[in-house]
Amino acid sequence: MSRNGSENVHRLHDELADAMINNVTVKRNNGDLSKTLDKIKEIKERYQNISLDDRTRFANQTYAFANQFDAMLELAMIIVKGALLRNEFRGAHYKPEFPERDDENWLKTTIAQYDPKSGEPKISYLPVDLRHLKPIPRDYSHAKKVKPHLENIPSNIKLPI
């Protein structure tokens, strides 16, 4: 409650939102993702100097927002760093410079852990469990309804599809 810095946490939030909306939506490129990661680091530094204009002790929304904003910065950094490392066309997110879906290298679950030494998330990967559902090759330029085929399901289990 005693923060008396020169930064307004709501303005920092607006800057974060602008960077994420402009550079980290469906169409992405590594140059803008790198700039956005740098911007998040800059905002994180500036966050250390926020002021809290509202000093009330009851139902102080500025205080609650300021406490949550640090976690927002961490999540934004995870999203951007994960996107920066994933060079492929996945349909929901794509990079025009990587026009092909690349299941061999990127059909993985992304894991993020905080690394206190670097102040950034450490990204690692786990394989996706494909025992029951194999990936279907897709042409993302043409929408087509595809019924999945489940494998290795015991015959006594009836599924609703």
C-alpha positions as CSV (number, residue, x, y, z in Angstrom):
1,M,0.0,0.0,0.0
2,S,3.0,2.3,0.4
3,R,4.2,2.2,-3.2
4,N,5.1,5.7,-4.3
5,G,6.8,5.2,-7.6
6,S,6.4,7.0,-10.9
7,E,4.5,4.3,-12.8
8,N,0.8,3.7,-13.1
9,V,-0.1,0.0,-13.0
10,H,-3.1,0.6,-15.3
11,R,-1.0,2.3,-17.9
12,L,1.5,-0.6,-17.8
13,H,-1.4,-3.0,-18.3
14,D,-2.6,-1.0,-21.3
15,E,1.0,-1.2,-22.8
16,L,1.0,-5.0,-22.2
17,A,-2.4,-5.4,-23.8
18,D,-1.4,-3.4,-26.8
19,A,1.8,-5.4,-27.3
20,M,0.0,-8.8,-26.9
21,I,-2.9,-7.8,-29.2
22,N,-0.7,-6.4,-31.9
23,N,1.9,-9.2,-32.0
24,V,0.7,-12.4,-30.3
25,T,-2.7,-13.3,-31.7
26,V,-3.3,-15.7,-34.6
27,K,-0.8,-14.5,-37.2
28,R,2.7,-14.2,-35.6
29,N,6.2,-13.7,-36.6
30,N,9.5,-14.2,-34.7
31,G,10.6,-10.5,-35.1
32,D,7.5,-9.1,-33.4
33,L,7.5,-11.9,-30.8
34,S,11.1,-11.0,-29.9
35,K,10.1,-7.3,-29.6
36,T,7.1,-8.2,-27.5
37,L,9.3,-10.4,-25.1
38,D,11.6,-7.4,-24.7
39,K,8.6,-5.1,-24.1
40,I,7.3,-7.5,-21.4
41,K,10.7,-7.4,-19.7
42,E,10.7,-3.6,-19.8
43,I,7.2,-3.4,-18.3
44,K,8.3,-5.9,-15.6
45,E,11.2,-3.6,-14.6
46,R,8.9,-0.6,-14.6
47,Y,6.4,-2.5,-12.5
48,Q,8.8,-2.3,-9.6
49,N,8.2,1.5,-9.5
50,I,4.4,1.6,-9.5
51,S,2.4,3.9,-7.3
52,L,-0.9,3.1,-5.6
53,D,-3.0,6.2,-5.6
54,D,-5.8,4.4,-3.7
55,R,-4.7,3.9,-0.1
56,T,-7.9,2.6,1.4
57,R,-7.7,-0.6,3.4
58,F,-11.1,-1.9,2.5
59,A,-12.0,-3.2,-1.0
60,N,-9.0,-1.5,-2.7
61,Q,-9.3,-2.7,-6.3
62,T,-6.1,-0.9,-7.3
63,Y,-4.1,-2.9,-4.7
64,A,-5.7,-6.1,-5.8
65,F,-5.1,-5.4,-9.5
66,A,-1.4,-4.4,-8.8
67,N,-0.9,-7.7,-7.0
68,Q,-2.3,-9.7,-9.9
69,F,-0.5,-7.7,-12.6
70,D,2.9,-9.4,-11.8
71,A,1.3,-12.8,-12.5
72,M,-0.2,-11.4,-15.8
73,L,3.4,-10.4,-16.8
74,E,4.7,-13.9,-16.1
75,L,1.9,-15.5,-18.1
76,A,2.4,-13.1,-21.0
77,M,6.1,-14.0,-21.0
78,I,5.3,-17.7,-21.1
79,I,2.9,-17.3,-24.0
80,V,5.3,-15.2,-26.0
81,K,8.4,-17.3,-25.3
82,G,6.5,-20.5,-26.1
83,A,5.2,-18.9,-29.4
84,L,8.7,-17.7,-30.3
85,L,10.2,-21.2,-30.0
86,R,7.4,-23.0,-31.9
87,N,8.2,-22.6,-35.6
88,E,5.3,-24.1,-37.5
89,F,1.8,-23.6,-38.9
90,R,-0.6,-25.0,-36.4
91,G,-3.9,-23.6,-37.7
92,A,-5.0,-21.7,-34.5
93,H,-1.7,-19.8,-34.5
94,Y,0.6,-19.5,-37.5
95,K,3.7,-17.9,-38.7
96,P,3.7,-17.2,-42.5
97,E,7.5,-17.9,-42.7
98,F,6.7,-21.5,-41.5
99,P,3.8,-22.6,-43.8
100,E,3.7,-26.3,-42.9
101,R,2.3,-28.1,-39.9
102,D,5.2,-30.0,-38.3
103,D,3.9,-32.8,-36.1
104,E,7.3,-34.5,-36.1
105,N,8.9,-31.7,-34.2
106,W,6.0,-29.8,-32.6
107,L,3.2,-32.3,-31.6
108,K,4.2,-31.7,-28.0
109,T,2.9,-30.3,-24.8
110,T,4.7,-27.1,-23.8
111,I,5.8,-27.0,-20.2
112,A,6.9,-23.7,-18.6
113,Q,8.9,-23.4,-15.4
114,Y,10.1,-20.2,-13.8
115,D,13.9,-19.8,-13.9
116,P,14.9,-17.3,-11.2
117,K,18.4,-17.0,-12.6
118,S,17.2,-15.6,-16.0
119,G,14.0,-14.1,-14.8
120,E,12.3,-15.8,-17.7
121,P,10.3,-19.0,-18.1
122,K,12.3,-22.1,-19.0
123,I,10.4,-24.0,-21.8
124,S,10.5,-27.7,-22.1
125,Y,8.2,-30.2,-23.9
126,L,6.4,-33.5,-23.2
127,P,5.2,-35.9,-26.0
128,V,1.4,-36.0,-26.6
129,D,-0.3,-39.3,-25.7
130,L,-1.4,-40.6,-29.1
131,R,-2.6,-44.1,-27.9
132,H,-6.3,-43.3,-28.7
133,L,-6.3,-40.6,-31.3
134,K,-3.9,-40.2,-34.2
135,P,-3.3,-36.7,-35.7
136,I,-5.3,-36.1,-38.8
137,P,-3.4,-34.4,-41.7
138,R,-5.1,-31.1,-42.4
139,D,-5.2,-28.5,-45.1
140,Y,-5.9,-25.3,-43.0
141,S,-6.8,-23.3,-46.1
142,H,-10.0,-25.3,-46.5
143,A,-12.3,-26.1,-43.6
144,K,-13.6,-29.6,-43.6
145,K,-15.5,-31.5,-40.9
146,V,-13.6,-34.7,-39.9
147,K,-14.9,-37.4,-37.7
148,P,-12.1,-38.7,-35.5
149,H,-11.3,-42.4,-35.2
150,L,-10.5,-43.6,-31.7
151,E,-8.1,-46.5,-31.3
152,N,-7.2,-48.9,-28.4
153,I,-10.6,-48.4,-26.7
154,P,-11.9,-51.5,-24.9
155,S,-15.0,-52.8,-26.7
156,N,-17.1,-52.6,-23.5
157,I,-16.7,-48.8,-23.3
158,K,-19.4,-47.0,-25.3
159,L,-18.5,-43.5,-26.3
160,P,-21.0,-40.8,-27.1
161,I,-19.6,-40.1,-30.6
